[in-house]
């Protein structure tokens, strides 16, 4: 009954989020899960590129579009609560509108207190799809004489992802204010129009949420604009300015590189079993898990898994001072290797009874996912970025001839504050200079700043000599130079706002935007390159030039 309840709910909740301890643990648009168990035993295994968890479900209830579970963690006796919500934001449309309108009033009061002498124009959160603005952000302009600042704020009820994206939209809003005569002109005492200089951006984010924005803002061009960041506590009506000029203090940690040879040896039997029917890519996730991919699309995993089916009482031990509470202490015999398969959110444990289904899936992948496949086929369209990544990892020198094709890592975990991110490709030039390669297969407005974020993390760890300390590039002598940054996207799928964002990157950062041929599934072929013009006559300006 438990297994059926969980299966039925998740089958209709492809875009749901999983909440654990009050925070979003998984987004089922990007994560996967498997359910196993019989009778009234149920095990829920969830994983994504960033994390991997297993929970034993002991109770389940569906209420108001939410699946509420009582789950037991490995080694713990007391159940905890876990929720799976179909709606990411459970507020109604009217509730969101009321909240955003109230925030505009609070933001105006905060600006009046901290920018005395400035005239505040109308704040708005109106939708302007032509300029990429949605209703999430309140935006406006403040003026004093011929000086002005673009202002953008995000309220505390919005998601952390919206807060992290605020700088992107703040830069675009500043660009609109600078170009639009309605914003860049006002009338002096004589009544004649005079030009207003929009000096920079003032950005307001909720209290305690500024870490990622601050790190990105620290790497912007401080000659092109004045960047000011504030944390706004709506409850106490308090505003604190955040110092974003220091690029040396990055809250991030690096994960130890996995010994790939040892992991492949550990899973040699599983690898041989899968590759016997499909000569696929094998990606080492960590010491206890590997993934099988075909043209970048993951269709199976082999992992070391705990066996919940064995009686707990056989291996229970009494915790000192815990009364009757017993905690399961697993031994080596409780762990075994298993293969799970599937290309959607749900995956199944591979068994003799479903081997034919697995073979059928592999055959469908081989038939659909190749360079001349049918564009309308679901298997052909899935995970285009991973397909592109597989090609780049196969020959990273196709992005730039300076890159060493034999030395590269894909999906490198680097955590900053609460953000758990994966660097697409981390490479190195033949001279030993690190290179960050950020990939997008479709139009993405956040590509420049996301790449800047990863560059910042790599630079921080590199400055402390941590890459080789954690097992990366063990056979290479790394240069002391700052890393290169490569932003890669299909030439016809580059967001129109990209150049505006690129111009705001610090001139100290050596970046290159690489536009590739739309027929990328046939291989990475560079169509154009964009680089900052170091010879610009105006030192604070960063212009873009294309290079073949």
Secondary structure, DSSP 8 states (H G I E B T S, - for coil): -HHHHHHHHHHT-TT-EEEETTEEEEETTT-EEEEE-STT-EEEEEE-SS-EEEEEEEEEEEETTEEEEEEE-TT--S-EEEEEES-SS-S-HHHHHHHHHHHHHHHHHHHHHHSTT-EE---B---BGGGTB-SSEEEEEEEETTEEEEEEEE-TTS-HHHHHTHHHHHHHHHHHHHH-HHHHEEE-TTS-EEE-EEEEEEEEEETT--HHHHHHHHTB-TTT-EEEEEEEETTTTEEEEE-----S---EEE-----HHHHHHHTHHHHHHHHTT---EEEEEETTEEEEEETTEEEEEEEEEE-TTS-GGGGEEE-TT-TT-EEE---GGGEEEEEEE-SSSEEEE--GGGHHHHHHHHHHHHHHSSTT--TT-HHHHTTHHHHHHHHHHHTGGGT-TTEEEEEEEEEEEEEETTEEEEEEEEEEETTS-EEEEEEESS--TTHHHHHHHHHHHHHHHHHTTHHHHTTSSTTS---SS--EEEEEEETT---TTHHHHHTTB-TTS-EEEEEE-S-GGG---EEEEEEE-TT-SSTT---EEEE-
